[in-house]
Amino acid sequence: MRYPLLSLVHCVAVFGLLAACVPDPALVEAGLAQPPAPKVVTGVYASTMDGTIPVPAVPVEKVPTEFQRQTVYYPTDQAPGTIIINPAAKHLYLVTGKNTATRYGIAVGAAGFQWSGEALITDRKHWPTWTPPKEMIERKPELAKWEKGQPGGPTNPLGARALYLTTNGVDYGYRIHGTPEWSSIGRNASSGCIRMINQDVMDLYNRVPDGAKVIVLTASGEVPKGLTLPPPPPKKTVAAATPKPAAAPAPATFTPPPLPAMLPVPPAVVTAPNL
């Protein structure tokens, strides 16, 4: 009874040690003491030709290691072939086997464009045509020249490949696609789409079929319980036209009535006096 505080501290310390000694069940099952270190896939960002279109090399030394393609330990109950996107970490995982995945660096939606939920890949395209939505053209009028679509090519914002996502059969406009702006990887830079380095999206394209499941985690990294979309952009309010001032009334004019016709005055008759 003399050392209640000491006893409490001792119990907490012992509990902490016991908790720290509890191994990860997935590691125990795999016969591992600790997760294997991520393994960077080397030599994948060199320049190449994709048909007749050149894909420039990416300066790997300027891409943070955490956003380069890697093989990683990734415990999950999702089946191989599932894509799991963690927007907070800017990582896309392709589940490749039991507790393993290929991890790619990505760029995700900027403020106001984030979303979470599940989707399916329902279409895939090589060097897709990019058509900016009307809302984007309103924000950036210089894009009006592509209102009917920008053909695929090295400067196309959709890059070398695009995977089209739908949820419950509805296309909300979200894509997993390449980008010529490799420096945007690791940032909140898009309008809700998932950007990848062109060489990475080409690799992903070749490894997932139509119908593949895509899970976009919440901002806190949790599995979503449903589809959460960003709020719609505020509608532009059209200012009421200022009424034009009423025209001043024209000054009144007065036209006098015509004068009556003058009757002729008979000549005076002069009578001579009687002489």
CYANA upper distance limits for C-alpha pairs under 8 A (distance plus 0.5 A):
  3 TYR  CA      7 SER  CA      6.69
  4 PRO  CA      8 LEU  CA      6.70
  5 LEU  CA      9 VAL  CA      6.77
  6 LEU  CA     10 HIS  CA      6.58
  7 SER  CA     11 CYS  CA      6.66
  8 LEU  CA     12 VAL  CA      6.75
  9 VAL  CA     13 ALA  CA      6.64
 10 HIS  CA     14 VAL  CA      6.68
 11 CYS  CA     15 PHE  CA      6.59
 12 VAL  CA     16 GLY  CA      6.60
 13 ALA  CA     17 LEU  CA      6.77
 14 VAL  CA     18 LEU  CA      6.73
 15 PHE  CA     19 ALA  CA      6.60
 16 GLY  CA     20 ALA  CA      6.60
 17 LEU  CA     21 CYS  CA      6.74
 18 LEU  CA     22 VAL  CA      7.07
 23 PRO  CA     27 LEU  CA      7.61
 23 PRO  CA     28 VAL  CA      7.31
 23 PRO  CA     33 ALA  CA      8.26
 24 ASP  CA     28 VAL  CA      6.87
 25 PRO  CA     29 GLU  CA      6.62
 26 ALA  CA     30 ALA  CA      6.67
 26 ALA  CA     75 PRO  CA      7.43
 26 ALA  CA     99 ASN  CA      8.08
 27 LEU  CA     31 GLY  CA      6.50
 27 LEU  CA     32 LEU  CA      5.41
 27 LEU  CA     33 ALA  CA      6.87
 27 LEU  CA     34 GLN  CA      7.09
 27 LEU  CA     35 PRO  CA      7.42
 28 VAL  CA     32 LEU  CA      6.37
 28 VAL  CA     33 ALA  CA      7.60
 35 PRO  CA     73 TYR  CA      6.82
 36 PRO  CA     72 VAL  CA      8.05
 36 PRO  CA     73 TYR  CA      6.81
 37 ALA  CA     72 VAL  CA      7.49
 37 ALA  CA     73 TYR  CA      7.96
 38 PRO  CA     70 GLN  CA      6.74
 38 PRO  CA     71 THR  CA      6.20
 38 PRO  CA     72 VAL  CA      5.07
 38 PRO  CA     73 TYR  CA      7.41
 39 LYS  CA     70 GLN  CA      5.74
 39 LYS  CA     71 THR  CA      5.62
 39 LYS  CA     72 VAL  CA      7.03
 40 VAL  CA     65 THR  CA      8.40
 40 VAL  CA     68 GLN  CA      7.39
 40 VAL  CA     69 ARG  CA      6.51
 40 VAL  CA     70 GLN  CA      4.70
 40 VAL  CA     71 THR  CA      6.97
 41 VAL  CA     68 GLN  CA      8.27
 41 VAL  CA     69 ARG  CA      6.19
 41 VAL  CA     70 GLN  CA      5.73
 41 VAL  CA     71 THR  CA      7.60
 44 VAL  CA    199 GLN  CA      7.46
 45 TYR  CA     57 ALA  CA      6.13
 45 TYR  CA     58 VAL  CA      5.92
 45 TYR  CA     59 PRO  CA      8.23
 45 TYR  CA     60 VAL  CA      7.58
 45 TYR  CA    199 GLN  CA      6.62
 46 ALA  CA     56 PRO  CA      7.80
 46 ALA  CA     57 ALA  CA      4.97
 46 ALA  CA     58 VAL  CA      7.05
 47 SER  CA     54 PRO  CA      7.95
 47 SER  CA     55 VAL  CA      6.06
 47 SER  CA     56 PRO  CA      5.11
 47 SER  CA     57 ALA  CA      4.43
 47 SER  CA     58 VAL  CA      7.99
 48 THR  CA     54 PRO  CA      6.54
 48 THR  CA     55 VAL  CA      5.74
 48 THR  CA     56 PRO  CA      7.23
 48 THR  CA     57 ALA  CA      7.92
 49 MET  CA     53 ILE  CA      6.28
 49 MET  CA     54 PRO  CA      4.98
 49 MET  CA     55 VAL  CA      6.30
 50 ASP  CA     54 PRO  CA      6.55
 50 ASP  CA     55 VAL  CA      7.23
 53 ILE  CA    153 GLY  CA      7.34
 53 ILE  CA    154 PRO  CA      7.68
 54 PRO  CA    154 PRO  CA      7.68
 55 VAL  CA    154 PRO  CA      7.46
 55 VAL  CA    198 ASN  CA      8.02
 55 VAL  CA    199 GLN  CA      8.38
 58 VAL  CA    182 TRP  CA      7.80
 59 PRO  CA     63 VAL  CA      7.51
 60 VAL  CA     64 PRO  CA      8.47
 63 VAL  CA     67 PHE  CA      7.19
 63 VAL  CA     68 GLN  CA      7.35
 63 VAL  CA    183 SER  CA      7.85
 64 PRO  CA     68 GLN  CA      7.35
 66 GLU  CA    105 GLY  CA      7.59
 67 PHE  CA     90 LYS  CA      8.31
 67 PHE  CA     91 HIS  CA      7.75
 67 PHE  CA    104 TYR  CA      6.62
 67 PHE  CA    105 GLY  CA      4.35
 67 PHE  CA    106 ILE  CA      7.64
 67 PHE  CA    185 ILE  CA      7.74
 67 PHE  CA    186 GLY  CA      7.12
 68 GLN  CA    103 ARG  CA      8.47
 68 GLN  CA    104 TYR  CA      6.60
 68 GLN  CA    105 GLY  CA      6.35
 69 ARG  CA    102 THR  CA      7.53
 69 ARG  CA    103 ARG  CA      6.17
 69 ARG  CA    104 TYR  CA      5.21
 69 ARG  CA    105 GLY  CA      7.33
 69 ARG  CA    200 ASP  CA      7.79
 70 GLN  CA    102 THR  CA      6.19
 70 GLN  CA    103 ARG  CA      5.73
 70 GLN  CA    104 TYR  CA      7.25
 71 THR  CA    100 THR  CA      7.79
 71 THR  CA    101 ALA  CA      6.43
 71 THR  CA    102 THR  CA      5.11
 71 THR  CA    103 ARG  CA      6.68
 72 VAL  CA    100 THR  CA      6.36
 72 VAL  CA    101 ALA  CA      6.02
 72 VAL  CA    102 THR  CA      6.66
 72 VAL  CA    103 ARG  CA      7.12
 73 TYR  CA     99 ASN  CA      6.28
 73 TYR  CA    100 THR  CA      5.25
 73 TYR  CA    101 ALA  CA      7.00
 74 TYR  CA     95 VAL  CA      8.40
 74 TYR  CA     99 ASN  CA      5.17
 74 TYR  CA    100 THR  CA      5.41
 74 TYR  CA    101 ALA  CA      6.40
 75 PRO  CA     98 LYS  CA      7.84
 75 PRO  CA     99 ASN  CA      4.58
 75 PRO  CA    100 THR  CA      7.35
 76 THR  CA     98 LYS  CA      8.14
 76 THR  CA     99 ASN  CA      6.41
 78 GLN  CA     82 THR  CA      6.96
 78 GLN  CA     95 VAL  CA      7.90
 79 ALA  CA     95 VAL  CA      7.44
 79 ALA  CA     97 GLY  CA      8.10
 80 PRO  CA     94 LEU  CA      8.08
 80 PRO  CA     95 VAL  CA      5.23
 80 PRO  CA     96 THR  CA      5.33
 80 PRO  CA     97 GLY  CA      5.83
 80 PRO  CA     98 LYS  CA      8.17
 81 GLY  CA     94 LEU  CA      6.73
 81 GLY  CA     95 VAL  CA      5.96
 81 GLY  CA     96 THR  CA      6.70
 81 GLY  CA    207 ARG  CA      8.31
 81 GLY  CA    208 VAL  CA      6.77
 81 GLY  CA    212 ALA  CA      7.10
 81 GLY  CA    213 LYS  CA      8.08
 82 THR  CA     94 LEU  CA      6.44
 82 THR  CA     95 VAL  CA      5.98
 82 THR  CA    212 ALA  CA      6.69
 82 THR  CA    213 LYS  CA      5.64
 82 THR  CA    214 VAL  CA      6.59
 82 THR  CA    215 ILE  CA      8.33
 83 ILE  CA     92 LEU  CA      7.44
 83 ILE  CA     93 TYR  CA      6.12
 83 ILE  CA     94 LEU  CA      5.19
 83 ILE  CA     95 VAL  CA      6.90
 83 ILE  CA    212 ALA  CA      8.06
 83 ILE  CA    213 LYS  CA      6.70
 83 ILE  CA    214 VAL  CA      5.19
 83 ILE  CA    215 ILE  CA      6.72
 84 ILE  CA     92 LEU  CA      6.38
 84 ILE  CA     93 TYR  CA      5.57
 84 ILE  CA     94 LEU  CA      7.06
 84 ILE  CA     95 VAL  CA      8.22
 84 ILE  CA    214 VAL  CA      6.39
 84 ILE  CA    215 ILE  CA      5.29
 84 ILE  CA    216 VAL  CA      6.53
 84 ILE  CA    217 LEU  CA      7.83
 85 ILE  CA     90 LYS  CA      8.25
 85 ILE  CA     91 HIS  CA      6.55
 85 ILE  CA     92 LEU  CA      4.94
 85 ILE  CA     93 TYR  CA      6.67
 85 ILE  CA    214 VAL  CA      8.06
 85 ILE  CA    215 ILE  CA      6.60
 85 ILE  CA    216 VAL  CA      5.24
 85 ILE  CA    217 LEU  CA      6.55
 86 ASN  CA     90 LYS  CA      6.42
 86 ASN  CA     91 HIS  CA      5.86
 86 ASN  CA     92 LEU  CA      6.77
 86 ASN  CA    216 VAL  CA      6.89
 86 ASN  CA    217 LEU  CA      5.90
 86 ASN  CA    218 THR  CA      8.07
 86 ASN  CA    219 ALA  CA      8.40
 86 ASN  CA    221 GLY  CA      6.73
 87 PRO  CA     91 HIS  CA      7.13
 87 PRO  CA    108 VAL  CA      6.63
 87 PRO  CA    216 VAL  CA      7.88
 87 PRO  CA    217 LEU  CA      7.33
 87 PRO  CA    218 THR  CA      7.92
 87 PRO  CA    219 ALA  CA      6.93
 87 PRO  CA    221 GLY  CA      8.16
 88 ALA  CA    219 ALA  CA      6.20
 88 ALA  CA    220 SER  CA      7.49
 88 ALA  CA    221 GLY  CA      7.21
 89 ALA  CA    186 GLY  CA      8.49
 90 LYS  CA    105 GLY  CA      6.47
 90 LYS  CA    106 ILE  CA      5.70
 90 LYS  CA    107 ALA  CA      6.61
 90 LYS  CA    108 VAL  CA      7.32
 90 LYS  CA    185 ILE  CA      8.34
 90 LYS  CA    186 GLY  CA      5.89
 90 LYS  CA    187 ARG  CA      7.62
 91 HIS  CA    103 ARG  CA      6.97
 91 HIS  CA    104 TYR  CA      6.18
 91 HIS  CA    105 GLY  CA      5.37
 91 HIS  CA    106 ILE  CA      6.11
 92 LEU  CA    103 ARG  CA      6.13
 92 LEU  CA    104 TYR  CA      5.66
 92 LEU  CA    105 GLY  CA      6.88
 92 LEU  CA    106 ILE  CA      7.06
 93 TYR  CA    101 ALA  CA      6.41
 93 TYR  CA    102 THR  CA      6.16
 93 TYR  CA    103 ARG  CA      5.06
 93 TYR  CA    104 TYR  CA      7.00
 94 LEU  CA    101 ALA  CA      5.79
 94 LEU  CA    102 THR  CA      5.68
 94 LEU  CA    103 ARG  CA      6.96
 95 VAL  CA     99 ASN  CA      8.31
 95 VAL  CA    100 THR  CA      6.71
 95 VAL  CA    101 ALA  CA      4.80
 95 VAL  CA    102 THR  CA      7.10
 96 THR  CA    100 THR  CA      6.28
 96 THR  CA    101 ALA  CA      5.37
 96 THR  CA    102 THR  CA      7.24
 97 GLY  CA    101 ALA  CA      7.24
104 TYR  CA    196 MET  CA      8.12
104 TYR  CA    200 ASP  CA      7.53
105 GLY  CA    185 ILE  CA      6.75
105 GLY  CA    186 GLY  CA      6.80
105 GLY  CA    196 MET  CA      7.23
105 GLY  CA    197 ILE  CA      8.34
106 ILE  CA    185 ILE  CA      5.48
106 ILE  CA    186 GLY  CA      6.13
106 ILE  CA    187 ARG  CA      8.15
106 ILE  CA    194 ILE  CA      6.94
106 ILE  CA    195 ARG  CA      5.88
106 ILE  CA    196 MET  CA      5.49
106 ILE  CA    197 ILE  CA      8.03
107 ALA  CA    184 SER  CA      6.69
107 ALA  CA    185 ILE  CA      5.06
107 ALA  CA    186 GLY  CA      5.65
107 ALA  CA    187 ARG  CA      5.52
107 ALA  CA    188 ASN  CA      6.27
107 ALA  CA    189 ALA  CA      6.60
107 ALA  CA    190 SER  CA      7.35
107 ALA  CA    194 ILE  CA      6.40
107 ALA  CA    195 ARG  CA      5.46
107 ALA  CA    196 MET  CA      7.24
108 VAL  CA    114 GLN  CA      7.96
108 VAL  CA    186 GLY  CA      8.41
108 VAL  CA    187 ARG  CA      7.06
108 VAL  CA    188 ASN  CA      5.42
108 VAL  CA    189 ALA  CA      6.48
108 VAL  CA    190 SER  CA      6.10
108 VAL  CA    191 SER  CA      8.32
108 VAL  CA    192 GLY  CA      6.72
108 VAL  CA    193 CYS  CA      6.81
108 VAL  CA    194 ILE  CA      5.66
108 VAL  CA    195 ARG  CA      7.06
109 GLY  CA    113 PHE  CA      5.48
109 GLY  CA    114 GLN  CA      5.44
109 GLY  CA    115 TRP  CA      8.34
109 GLY  CA    188 ASN  CA      5.70
109 GLY  CA    189 ALA  CA      6.20
109 GLY  CA    190 SER  CA      4.96
109 GLY  CA    191 SER  CA      5.61
109 GLY  CA    192 GLY  CA      4.53
109 GLY  CA    193 CYS  CA      6.81
109 GLY  CA    194 ILE  CA      7.85
110 ALA  CA    114 GLN  CA      7.18
110 ALA  CA    188 ASN  CA      4.87
110 ALA  CA    189 ALA  CA      5.36
110 ALA  CA    190 SER  CA      5.97
110 ALA  CA    191 SER  CA      6.72
110 ALA  CA    192 GLY  CA      7.56
111 ALA  CA    188 ASN  CA      7.71
112 GLY  CA    230 PRO  CA      6.66
112 GLY  CA    231 PRO  CA      7.84
113 PHE  CA    190 SER  CA      8.19
113 PHE  CA    191 SER  CA      5.97
113 PHE  CA    192 GLY  CA      5.48
113 PHE  CA    230 PRO  CA      5.97
114 GLN  CA    191 SER  CA      8.49
114 GLN  CA    192 GLY  CA      6.17
114 GLN  CA    229 LEU  CA      7.69
114 GLN  CA    230 PRO  CA      6.42
115 TRP  CA    192 GLY  CA      7.44
115 TRP  CA    216 VAL  CA      8.10
115 TRP  CA    218 THR  CA      7.97
115 TRP  CA    227 LEU  CA      8.18
115 TRP  CA    228 THR  CA      6.02
115 TRP  CA    229 LEU  CA      5.35
115 TRP  CA    230 PRO  CA      6.36
116 SER  CA    215 ILE  CA      8.21
116 SER  CA    216 VAL  CA      5.37
116 SER  CA    217 LEU  CA      6.11
116 SER  CA    218 THR  CA      5.86
116 SER  CA    219 ALA  CA      8.42
116 SER  CA    224 PRO  CA      6.86
116 SER  CA    226 GLY  CA      8.26
116 SER  CA    227 LEU  CA      6.37
116 SER  CA    228 THR  CA      5.75
116 SER  CA    229 LEU  CA      7.35
117 GLY  CA    215 ILE  CA      6.51
117 GLY  CA    216 VAL  CA      5.76
117 GLY  CA    217 LEU  CA      7.24
117 GLY  CA    218 THR  CA      8.23
117 GLY  CA    224 PRO  CA      5.82
117 GLY  CA    225 LYS  CA      7.68
117 GLY  CA    226 GLY  CA      5.89
117 GLY  CA    227 LEU  CA      4.69
117 GLY  CA    228 THR  CA      6.69
118 GLU  CA    167 THR  CA      7.13
118 GLU  CA    213 LYS  CA      7.83
118 GLU  CA    214 VAL  CA      6.17
118 GLU  CA    215 ILE  CA      5.07
118 GLU  CA    216 VAL  CA      6.69
118 GLU  CA    224 PRO  CA      8.07
118 GLU  CA    226 GLY  CA      7.78
118 GLU  CA    227 LEU  CA      7.19
119 ALA  CA    165 LEU  CA      6.35
119 ALA  CA    166 THR  CA      5.87
119 ALA  CA    167 THR  CA      5.09
119 ALA  CA    168 ASN  CA      8.08
119 ALA  CA    213 LYS  CA      6.64
119 ALA  CA    214 VAL  CA      5.63
119 ALA  CA    215 ILE  CA      7.05
120 LEU  CA    165 LEU  CA      5.98
120 LEU  CA    166 THR  CA      6.07
120 LEU  CA    167 THR  CA      6.95
120 LEU  CA    210 ASP  CA      8.27
120 LEU  CA    211 GLY  CA      5.98
120 LEU  CA    212 ALA  CA      6.12
120 LEU  CA    213 LYS  CA      5.33
120 LEU  CA    214 VAL  CA      6.25
121 ILE  CA    163 LEU  CA      6.69
121 ILE  CA    164 TYR  CA      6.10
121 ILE  CA    165 LEU  CA      5.31
121 ILE  CA    166 THR  CA      7.20
121 ILE  CA    209 PRO  CA      8.15
121 ILE  CA    210 ASP  CA      5.75
121 ILE  CA    211 GLY  CA      5.58
121 ILE  CA    212 ALA  CA      5.90
121 ILE  CA    213 LYS  CA      7.20
121 ILE  CA    214 VAL  CA      7.79
122 THR  CA    163 LEU  CA      8.16
122 THR  CA    164 TYR  CA      6.41
122 THR  CA    165 LEU  CA      6.55
122 THR  CA    166 THR  CA      7.09
122 THR  CA    210 ASP  CA      5.83
122 THR  CA    211 GLY  CA      6.26
123 ASP  CA    163 LEU  CA      6.51
123 ASP  CA    164 TYR  CA      5.58
123 ASP  CA    165 LEU  CA      7.94
123 ASP  CA    210 ASP  CA      6.72
124 ARG  CA    161 ARG  CA      7.86
124 ARG  CA    162 ALA  CA      6.19
124 ARG  CA    163 LEU  CA      5.10
124 ARG  CA    164 TYR  CA      6.57
124 ARG  CA    205 TYR  CA      8.22
124 ARG  CA    210 ASP  CA      7.79
125 LYS  CA    161 ARG  CA      6.22
125 LYS  CA    162 ALA  CA      5.85
125 LYS  CA    163 LEU  CA      7.25
126 HIS  CA    160 ALA  CA      6.54
126 HIS  CA    161 ARG  CA      5.30
126 HIS  CA    162 ALA  CA      7.32
127 TRP  CA    152 GLY  CA      5.11
127 TRP  CA    153 GLY  CA      6.77
127 TRP  CA    158 LEU  CA      7.90
127 TRP  CA    159 GLY  CA      6.75
127 TRP  CA    160 ALA  CA      5.04
127 TRP  CA    161 ARG  CA      5.83
127 TRP  CA    162 ALA  CA      7.96
128 PRO  CA    151 PRO  CA      7.61
128 PRO  CA    152 GLY  CA      5.61
128 PRO  CA    158 LEU  CA      7.06
128 PRO  CA    159 GLY  CA      7.98
128 PRO  CA    160 ALA  CA      7.77
128 PRO  CA    161 ARG  CA      7.03
128 PRO  CA    162 ALA  CA      7.01
129 THR  CA    149 GLY  CA      6.48
129 THR  CA    150 GLN  CA      5.95
129 THR  CA    151 PRO  CA      5.18
129 THR  CA    152 GLY  CA      5.49
129 THR  CA    156 ASN  CA      8.15
129 THR  CA    158 LEU  CA      8.08
130 TRP  CA    146 TRP  CA      8.49
130 TRP  CA    149 GLY  CA      5.84
130 TRP  CA    150 GLN  CA      5.58
130 TRP  CA    151 PRO  CA      7.22
130 TRP  CA    152 GLY  CA      7.73
130 TRP  CA    156 ASN  CA      7.37
130 TRP  CA    157 PRO  CA      7.46
130 TRP  CA    158 LEU  CA      6.84
131 THR  CA    146 TRP  CA      6.83
131 THR  CA    147 GLU  CA      6.51
131 THR  CA    148 LYS  CA      6.83
131 THR  CA    149 GLY  CA      4.72
131 THR  CA    150 GLN  CA      6.70
132 PRO  CA    136 MET  CA      6.60
132 PRO  CA    137 ILE  CA      7.05
132 PRO  CA    143 LEU  CA      7.72
132 PRO  CA    146 TRP  CA      7.40
132 PRO  CA    147 GLU  CA      6.80
132 PRO  CA    149 GLY  CA      7.83
133 PRO  CA    137 ILE  CA      6.95
133 PRO  CA    147 GLU  CA      8.27
134 LYS  CA    138 GLU  CA      6.69
134 LYS  CA    147 GLU  CA      8.44
135 GLU  CA    139 ARG  CA      6.94
136 MET  CA    140 LYS  CA      6.48
136 MET  CA    143 LEU  CA      8.39
137 ILE  CA    141 PRO  CA      5.49
137 ILE  CA    142 GLU  CA      7.77
137 ILE  CA    143 LEU  CA      6.03
137 ILE  CA    144 ALA  CA      6.34
137 ILE  CA    147 GLU  CA      8.40
140 LYS  CA    144 ALA  CA      8.48
143 LEU  CA    147 GLU  CA      7.57
146 TRP  CA    150 GLN  CA      5.84
150 GLN  CA    156 ASN  CA      7.37
151 PRO  CA    156 ASN  CA      7.62
152 GLY  CA    156 ASN  CA      6.09
152 GLY  CA    158 LEU  CA      8.31
152 GLY  CA    159 GLY  CA      7.94
152 GLY  CA    160 ALA  CA      8.21
153 GLY  CA    159 GLY  CA      7.65
153 GLY  CA    160 ALA  CA      7.94
154 PRO  CA    159 GLY  CA      7.23
154 PRO  CA    160 ALA  CA      8.13
154 PRO  CA    180 PRO  CA      7.18
155 THR  CA    159 GLY  CA      7.82
155 THR  CA    180 PRO  CA      6.76
156 ASN  CA    179 THR  CA      8.06
156 ASN  CA    180 PRO  CA      7.91
157 PRO  CA    178 GLY  CA      8.07
157 PRO  CA    179 THR  CA      6.04
157 PRO  CA    180 PRO  CA      7.24
158 LEU  CA    162 ALA  CA      7.05
158 LEU  CA    177 HIS  CA      5.98
158 LEU  CA    178 GLY  CA      5.92
158 LEU  CA    179 THR  CA      6.13
159 GLY  CA    177 HIS  CA      6.86
159 GLY  CA    178 GLY  CA      4.60
159 GLY  CA    179 THR  CA      4.83
159 GLY  CA    180 PRO  CA      6.49
159 GLY  CA    198 ASN  CA      6.62
160 ALA  CA    177 HIS  CA      7.99
160 ALA  CA    178 GLY  CA      6.07
160 ALA  CA    179 THR  CA      7.87
160 ALA  CA    198 ASN  CA      6.23
160 ALA  CA    201 VAL  CA      7.89
160 ALA  CA    202 MET  CA      7.28
161 ARG  CA    177 HIS  CA      6.07
161 ARG  CA    178 GLY  CA      6.24
161 ARG  CA    198 ASN  CA      7.98
161 ARG  CA    201 VAL  CA      6.73
161 ARG  CA    202 MET  CA      6.67
161 ARG  CA    205 TYR  CA      7.54
162 ALA  CA    175 ARG  CA      6.88
162 ALA  CA    176 ILE  CA      6.22
162 ALA  CA    177 HIS  CA      4.74
162 ALA  CA    178 GLY  CA      7.23
162 ALA  CA    201 VAL  CA      8.30
162 ALA  CA    205 TYR  CA      8.46
163 LEU  CA    175 ARG  CA      6.07
163 LEU  CA    176 ILE  CA      5.56
163 LEU  CA    177 HIS  CA      6.70
163 LEU  CA    205 TYR  CA      7.94
164 TYR  CA    173 GLY  CA      8.44
164 TYR  CA    174 TYR  CA      7.19
164 TYR  CA    175 ARG  CA      5.34
164 TYR  CA    176 ILE  CA      7.23
165 LEU  CA    171 ASP  CA      6.95
165 LEU  CA    172 TYR  CA      8.25
165 LEU  CA    173 GLY  CA      8.04
165 LEU  CA    174 TYR  CA      6.33
165 LEU  CA    175 ARG  CA      6.24
165 LEU  CA    176 ILE  CA      8.23
166 THR  CA    170 VAL  CA      5.60
166 THR  CA    171 ASP  CA      4.98
166 THR  CA    172 TYR  CA      7.16
166 THR  CA    174 TYR  CA      8.26
167 THR  CA    171 ASP  CA      7.15
167 THR  CA    172 TYR  CA      8.28
173 GLY  CA    193 CYS  CA      8.48
174 TYR  CA    192 GLY  CA      6.91
174 TYR  CA    193 CYS  CA      5.52
174 TYR  CA    194 ILE  CA      8.23
175 ARG  CA    193 CYS  CA      5.52
175 ARG  CA    194 ILE  CA      6.69
176 ILE  CA    193 CYS  CA      6.56
176 ILE  CA    194 ILE  CA      5.15
176 ILE  CA    195 ARG  CA      6.54
176 ILE  CA    196 MET  CA      7.93
176 ILE  CA    201 VAL  CA      8.39
177 HIS  CA    193 CYS  CA      8.02
177 HIS  CA    194 ILE  CA      6.81
177 HIS  CA    195 ARG  CA      5.74
177 HIS  CA    196 MET  CA      6.55
177 HIS  CA    198 ASN  CA      8.48
177 HIS  CA    201 VAL  CA      6.85
178 GLY  CA    195 ARG  CA      6.01
178 GLY  CA    196 MET  CA      5.21
178 GLY  CA    197 ILE  CA      6.02
178 GLY  CA    198 ASN  CA      5.09
178 GLY  CA    199 GLN  CA      8.49
178 GLY  CA    200 ASP  CA      8.22
178 GLY  CA    201 VAL  CA      6.02
178 GLY  CA    202 MET  CA      8.37
179 THR  CA    195 ARG  CA      6.67
179 THR  CA    196 MET  CA      6.64
179 THR  CA    197 ILE  CA      6.37
179 THR  CA    198 ASN  CA      6.31
180 PRO  CA    197 ILE  CA      7.76
180 PRO  CA    198 ASN  CA      7.34
181 GLU  CA    185 ILE  CA      8.35
181 GLU  CA    197 ILE  CA      8.34
182 TRP  CA    196 MET  CA      8.04
182 TRP  CA    197 ILE  CA      5.98
182 TRP  CA    198 ASN  CA      8.41
184 SER  CA    188 ASN  CA      8.47
184 SER  CA    189 ALA  CA      7.02
185 ILE  CA    195 ARG  CA      7.66
185 ILE  CA    196 MET  CA      7.33
185 ILE  CA    197 ILE  CA      7.82
190 SER  CA    194 ILE  CA      7.84
190 SER  CA    195 ARG  CA      7.96
196 MET  CA    200 ASP  CA      6.67
196 MET  CA    201 VAL  CA      6.19
197 ILE  CA    201 VAL  CA      6.77
198 ASN  CA    202 MET  CA      6.66
199 GLN  CA    203 ASP  CA      6.85
200 ASP  CA    204 LEU  CA      6.70
201 VAL  CA    205 TYR  CA      6.39
202 MET  CA    206 ASN  CA      6.94
203 ASP  CA    207 ARG  CA      7.10
204 LEU  CA    208 VAL  CA      6.86
205 TYR  CA    209 PRO  CA      8.25
208 VAL  CA    212 ALA  CA      6.83
215 ILE  CA    223 VAL  CA      8.21
215 ILE  CA    224 PRO  CA      8.39
216 VAL  CA    223 VAL  CA      8.17
216 VAL  CA    224 PRO  CA      7.81
217 LEU  CA    221 GLY  CA      5.86
217 LEU  CA    222 GLU  CA      5.95
217 LEU  CA    223 VAL  CA      5.63
217 LEU  CA    224 PRO  CA      6.22
218 THR  CA    222 GLU  CA      5.78
218 THR  CA    223 VAL  CA      7.01
218 THR  CA    224 PRO  CA      6.39
